[in-house]
C-alpha cells in the first residue's frame, strides 16, 4: 500500500530561509537510517490500514549528517540528525512531493529548523527538519555550485546571503537592546517586529483510501 503526500507551502527566498532557520550548515550525508513508524517500537500501528490517520500515523526517516561547518548558530556536536517524512516499512510506503531526498556521500548545505510537528517532534533522537521542505536543501558540487530541486545557484552566493542576513539580525538585536535601554531611561519608542511563523507540516488534510491513499497537507 502506498501513501502519497502532496504538500502546499510558502516558497521562501534565500534571506527568509536564513531568517527562519535555527541553524545552517554544510556537511556530508553519512548514513540514512531505516524508516520507522512514529510509534514507541517503530512498528506499524495496530489498526487496519483503512483506519490509519495520516495526521498521527506517520513513517519517517532519519538522516545522519556529518558536519563540515556551521554557518549559523554553531552547535557543539559534529553530527546532526535530519528527519524527513516518508519511507517504507513492511508493505506500507509513504512518499512526499515536498520532502528533500538524500543519498549517502552527498555534500549538502542545509537550512535546518526545530521539529515542531506533534507526530514526530518528541521521538528520539534529537533532530532537525529541513526549513521549507526541499527548498532548504542544496547539493554542493566540486565546482562550487549549489543545486536545489528548483533552483541552481552557487555556494558563494548562499554564503553571502547567510552572512548578510546574520549581520542584519545582529544589528537588529543591538538596536532592540538600545531601544530597551532608552525606554528604561524614560525615552518613549515603539519597535514593531513582523514574523512569518514556520509552517507545521500538517496544515490541511484530505484522504482517499484504496490501492493508493493520497493525502493532502498544507
VOPAGU-2260 file (C-alpha; in pm, 1 decimal, decimal comma):
REM VOPAGU-2260
SITE   aa  ch    i         X         Y         Z
SITE  UNK   A    0       0,0       0,0       0,0
SITE  UNK   A    1     129,8     345,7     -86,5
SITE  UNK   A    2      68,9     675,9      86,3
SITE  UNK   A    3     141,6     972,9    -136,9
SITE  UNK   A    4     150,8    1320,6      13,8
SITE  UNK   A    5     106,3    1641,4    -183,1
SITE  UNK   A    6     225,5    1942,3      14,3
SITE  UNK   A    7     147,6    2309,4     -44,2
SITE  UNK   A    8     380,9    2556,5     121,6
SITE  UNK   A    9     513,2    2911,1     101,7
SITE  UNK   A   10     827,6    2943,0    -110,6
SITE  UNK   A   11    1099,9    3130,5      78,2
SITE  UNK   A   12    1372,6    3340,7     -78,0
SITE  UNK   A   13    1728,9    3293,4      48,2
SITE  UNK   A   14    1701,9    3565,4     312,8
SITE  UNK   A   15    1384,9    3408,3     451,5
SITE  UNK   A   16    1542,8    3064,2     459,6
SITE  UNK   A   17    1823,8    3210,6     669,5
SITE  UNK   A   18    1591,5    3405,2     897,7
SITE  UNK   A   19    1358,1    3115,3     971,7
SITE  UNK   A   20    1629,6    2853,6    1028,5
SITE  UNK   A   21    1757,9    2763,6    1373,0
SITE  UNK   A   22    2092,0    2653,9    1231,0
SITE  UNK   A   23    2257,6    2633,8     888,3
SITE  UNK   A   24    2541,5    2400,3     798,0
SITE  UNK   A   25    2743,1    2233,8     527,5
SITE  UNK   A   26    2823,5    1867,2     557,0
SITE  UNK   A   27    2809,3    1518,7     413,1
SITE  UNK   A   28    2531,2    1262,0     427,5
SITE  UNK   A   29    2692,2     992,9     642,0
SITE  UNK   A   30    2405,4     746,3     680,8
SITE  UNK   A   31    2037,2     704,8     604,5
SITE  UNK   A   32    1872,7     513,9     888,9
SITE  UNK   A   33    1592,0     260,6     837,7
SITE  UNK   A   34    1244,7     419,1     820,1
SITE  UNK   A   35    1020,1     384,3    1124,2
SITE  UNK   A   36     662,6     447,2    1223,8
SITE  UNK   A   37     616,6     716,0    1485,0
SITE  UNK   A   38     518,2     457,7    1745,0
SITE  UNK   A   39     703,9     353,0    2059,6
SITE  UNK   A   40     851,9      45,0    1891,5
SITE  UNK   A   41     873,3     197,2    1542,8
SITE  UNK   A   42     629,7     -57,2    1402,5
SITE  UNK   A   43     302,0     -12,0    1218,6
SITE  UNK   A   44      12,5      98,0    1441,7
SITE  UNK   A   45    -210,6    -187,4    1548,6
SITE  UNK   A   46    -508,5     -91,6    1336,2
SITE  UNK   A   47    -643,7    -170,7     989,8
SITE  UNK   A   48    -479,1      16,0     705,2
SITE  UNK   A   49    -806,4     188,2     623,3
SITE  UNK   A   50    -810,0     339,2     972,9
SITE  UNK   A   51    -464,4     495,6     956,8
SITE  UNK   A   52    -470,7     863,8    1047,1
SITE  UNK   A   53    -203,5    1044,9     845,0
SITE  UNK   A   54    -200,7    1329,0    1097,7
SITE  UNK   A   55     -80,0    1092,0    1366,6
SITE  UNK   A   56      30,5     769,5    1196,2
SITE  UNK   A   57     349,9     870,3    1020,8
SITE  UNK   A   58     651,7     697,9     868,8
SITE  UNK   A   59     972,5     897,1     899,5
SITE  UNK   A   60    1337,9     852,7     802,4
SITE  UNK   A   61    1636,2     994,7     991,4
SITE  UNK   A   62    1944,8    1106,1     800,3
SITE  UNK   A   63    2282,0    1138,9     974,1
SITE  UNK   A   64    2478,5    1443,1     856,7
SITE  UNK   A   65    2849,8    1476,4     926,5
SITE  UNK   A   66    2901,6    1848,8     976,6
SITE  UNK   A   67    3182,0    2029,0     795,1
SITE  UNK   A   68    3092,1    2381,5     904,5
SITE  UNK   A   69    2816,0    2563,9    1088,0
SITE  UNK   A   70    2712,0    2882,7     910,4
SITE  UNK   A   71    2454,0    2995,0    1169,3
SITE  UNK   A   72    2419,0    2915,0    1540,2
SITE  UNK   A   73    2705,6    2663,3    1573,0
SITE  UNK   A   74    2629,4    2350,1    1774,9
SITE  UNK   A   75    2870,1    2155,2    1992,4
SITE  UNK   A   76    2844,1    1826,9    1802,8
SITE  UNK   A   77    2980,7    1724,9    1466,5
SITE  UNK   A   78    2688,6    1510,0    1357,8
SITE  UNK   A   79    2321,8    1602,8    1338,1
SITE  UNK   A   80    2007,2    1407,3    1263,8
SITE  UNK   A   81    1775,8    1541,9     994,8
SITE  UNK   A   82    1425,5    1395,5     996,2
SITE  UNK   A   83    1224,1    1351,0     677,5
SITE  UNK   A   84     865,9    1229,6     645,9
SITE  UNK   A   85     843,2     920,2     428,4
SITE  UNK   A   86     990,0     575,7     379,8
SITE  UNK   A   87     880,8     212,6     354,9
SITE  UNK   A   88     809,0     -15,7     648,6
SITE  UNK   A   89     682,5    -362,5     564,3
SITE  UNK   A   90     415,9    -342,2     295,1
SITE  UNK   A   91     336,8      23,7     356,4
SITE  UNK   A   92     528,9     307,6     194,1
SITE  UNK   A   93     491,3     682,2     239,3
SITE  UNK   A   94     625,0     941,0      -3,4
SITE  UNK   A   95     605,8    1317,9     -25,3
SITE  UNK   A   96     644,1    1558,0    -314,9
SITE  UNK   A   97     788,9    1823,2     -83,0
SITE  UNK   A   98    1044,6    1644,9     132,8
SITE  UNK   A   99    1408,4    1666,2      16,2
SITE  UNK   A  100    1584,5    1348,6     -90,2
SITE  UNK   A  101    1927,9    1240,4      28,8
SITE  UNK   A  102    2192,2     990,6     -75,8
SITE  UNK   A  103    2492,9     862,8     116,5
SITE  UNK   A  104    2811,9    1060,2      47,6
SITE  UNK   A  105    2623,9    1363,5     -83,3
SITE  UNK   A  106    2770,9    1705,6       2,5
SITE  UNK   A  107    2497,8    1940,1     118,6
SITE  UNK   A  108    2413,2    2283,5     252,4
SITE  UNK   A  109    2111,5    2260,8     482,6
SITE  UNK   A  110    1884,0    2519,5     638,4
SITE  UNK   A  111    1751,0    2345,7     948,6
SITE  UNK   A  112    1471,4    2415,8    1195,0
SITE  UNK   A  113    1338,1    2265,0    1513,6
SITE  UNK   A  114    1084,7    1989,3    1451,7
SITE  UNK   A  115     750,4    2119,5    1580,3
SITE  UNK   A  116     527,6    1852,0    1428,5
SITE  UNK   A  117     329,4    1679,4    1703,2
SITE  UNK   A  118     360,6    1340,8    1533,8
SITE  UNK   A  119     743,4    1333,2    1531,5
SITE  UNK   A  120     895,8    1610,1    1742,8
SITE  UNK   A  121     921,0    1414,3    2068,9
SITE  UNK   A  122    1057,9    1093,4    1919,7
SITE  UNK   A  123    1428,4    1048,1    1993,0
SITE  UNK   A  124    1695,9    1117,5    1894,9
SITE  UNK   A  125    1735,4    1495,4    1899,0
SITE  UNK   A  126    1686,7    1609,5    1542,6
SITE  UNK   A  127    1601,5    1886,4    1297,6
SITE  UNK   A  128    1385,7    1918,7     988,4
SITE  UNK   A  129    1480,4    2096,9     667,7
SITE  UNK   A  130    1341,1    2450,7     660,3
SITE  UNK   A  131    1072,9    2498,0     393,0
SITE  UNK   A  132    1093,6    2137,0     278,6
SITE  UNK   A  133    1309,3    2076,7     -32,3
SITE  UNK   A  134    1386,2    2447,2     -73,6
SITE  UNK   A  135    1610,7    2434,3     233,2
SITE  UNK   A  136    1843,5    2169,8      90,0
SITE  UNK   A  137    2119,4    2223,5    -167,7
SITE  UNK   A  138    2360,5    1968,1    -310,5
SITE  UNK   A  139    2715,8    2103,5    -330,0
SITE  UNK   A  140    2939,2    2017,9    -624,8
SITE  UNK   A  141    3317,2    2024,1    -660,3
SITE  UNK   A  142    3297,9    2322,6    -897,2
SITE  UNK   A  143    3125,2    2545,0    -640,1
SITE  UNK   A  144    2764,1    2504,3    -746,5
SITE  UNK   A  145    2471,7    2465,2    -506,7
SITE  UNK   A  146    2193,2    2267,4    -669,0
SITE  UNK   A  147    1839,3    2269,4    -535,6
SITE  UNK   A  148    1534,2    2092,0    -671,8
SITE  UNK   A  149    1402,9    2402,7    -846,3
SITE  UNK   A  150    1698,8    2641,2    -824,9
SITE  UNK   A  151    2066,1    2622,6    -913,1
SITE  UNK   A  152    2295,8    2880,9    -760,3
SITE  UNK   A  153    2649,0    2888,3    -619,1
SITE  UNK   A  154    2784,0    2817,8    -273,6
SITE  UNK   A  155    2939,0    3165,6    -266,1
SITE  UNK   A  156    2601,0    3327,3    -330,0
SITE  UNK   A  157    2436,6    3129,6     -49,7
SITE  UNK   A  158    2721,6    3209,3     189,7
SITE  UNK   A  159    2693,1    3578,1     104,4
SITE  UNK   A  160    2318,9    3577,1     172,7
SITE  UNK   A  161    2362,4    3390,4     501,4
SITE  UNK   A  162    2634,2    3630,6     616,2
SITE  UNK   A  163    2429,8    3937,9     523,9
SITE  UNK   A  164    2120,6    3801,5     697,3
SITE  UNK   A  165    2316,5    3710,1    1008,9
SITE  UNK   A  166    2470,3    4056,8    1024,7
SITE  UNK   A  167    2127,6    4214,3     978,7
SITE  UNK   A  168    1991,0    4003,0    1263,6
SITE  UNK   A  169    2277,2    4106,5    1489,5
SITE  UNK   A  170    2219,1    4474,5    1402,6
SITE  UNK   A  171    1850,4    4434,7    1485,4
SITE  UNK   A  172    1934,8    4280,3    1822,4
SITE  UNK   A  173    2169,7    4569,1    1902,7
SITE  UNK   A  174    1900,4    4817,4    1801,5
SITE  UNK   A  175    1640,3    4643,6    2016,4
SITE  UNK   A  176    1875,2    4645,6    2315,1
SITE  UNK   A  177    1933,9    5017,7    2265,5
SITE  UNK   A  178    1560,0    5081,2    2240,5
SITE  UNK   A  179    1502,8    4883,4    2561,2
SITE  UNK   A  180    1764,3    5088,9    2743,6
SITE  UNK   A  181    1607,6    5409,1    2611,3
SITE  UNK   A  182    1264,4    5309,3    2738,6
SITE  UNK   A  183    1409,1    5228,9    3077,5
SITE  UNK   A  184    1566,8    5574,3    3079,1
SITE  UNK   A  185    1228,2    5734,6    3005,8
SITE  UNK   A  186    1260,6    5780,8    2630,0
SITE  UNK   A  187     946,5    5661,4    2450,3
SITE  UNK   A  188     979,0    5445,7    2139,8
SITE  UNK   A  189     798,5    5170,0    1958,4
SITE  UNK   A  190     952,1    4865,6    1793,0
SITE  UNK   A  191     745,0    4654,9    1560,1
SITE  UNK   A  192     855,2    4307,4    1461,9
SITE  UNK   A  193     698,7    4116,3    1176,1
SITE  UNK   A  194     742,6    3743,9    1173,4
SITE  UNK   A  195     607,0    3477,3     943,5
SITE  UNK   A  196     561,7    3163,3    1154,1
SITE  UNK   A  197     722,5    2842,3    1028,5
SITE  UNK   A  198     454,4    2617,9     884,2
SITE  UNK   A  199     357,6    2294,6    1050,1
SITE  UNK   A  200     388,9    2000,5     814,1
SITE  UNK   A  201      21,7    1911,2     851,1
SITE  UNK   A  202    -197,8    2211,4     777,1
SITE  UNK   A  203    -465,9    2066,3     555,0
SITE  UNK   A  204    -550,9    1701,5     503,6
SITE  UNK   A  205    -777,6    1506,5     271,8
SITE  UNK   A  206    -755,2    1132,9     227,2
SITE  UNK   A  207    -874,3     883,3     -29,9
SITE  UNK   A  208    -801,4     519,4      56,8
SITE  UNK   A  209    -785,6     237,6    -195,7
SITE  UNK   A  210    -497,2      87,3    -380,6
SITE  UNK   A  211    -327,5     421,0    -310,0
SITE  UNK   A  212    -400,9     657,6     -22,2
SITE  UNK   A  213    -344,6    1017,3    -125,0
SITE  UNK   A  214    -313,6    1271,4     150,0
SITE  UNK   A  215    -303,3    1646,0     101,4
SITE  UNK   A  216    -118,7    1853,9     359,7
SITE  UNK   A  217     -64,6    2218,1     398,6
